[in-house]
Amino acid sequence: MTKEDVAKLEAKIADTKAEMIKWMFIFWIGSIGVLSGIMITLFNVYSKH
């Protein structure tokens, strides 16, 4: 491997890492939204009794 190959590989790894972090945050936000909806629904159902 040449230095150019190593530099290309490092750049590709950095891009992949940034992409993974972006998708992880999207997943977390979605999960929090779903769990919040479930909790609000359960709270509304059980607070009426």
Summary of the structure (lengths in Angstrom):
residues: 49
radius of gyration: 21.3
end to end distance: 70.0
largest distance: 71.2
contacts: 92
relative contact order: 0.07
helix: 92%
strand: 0%
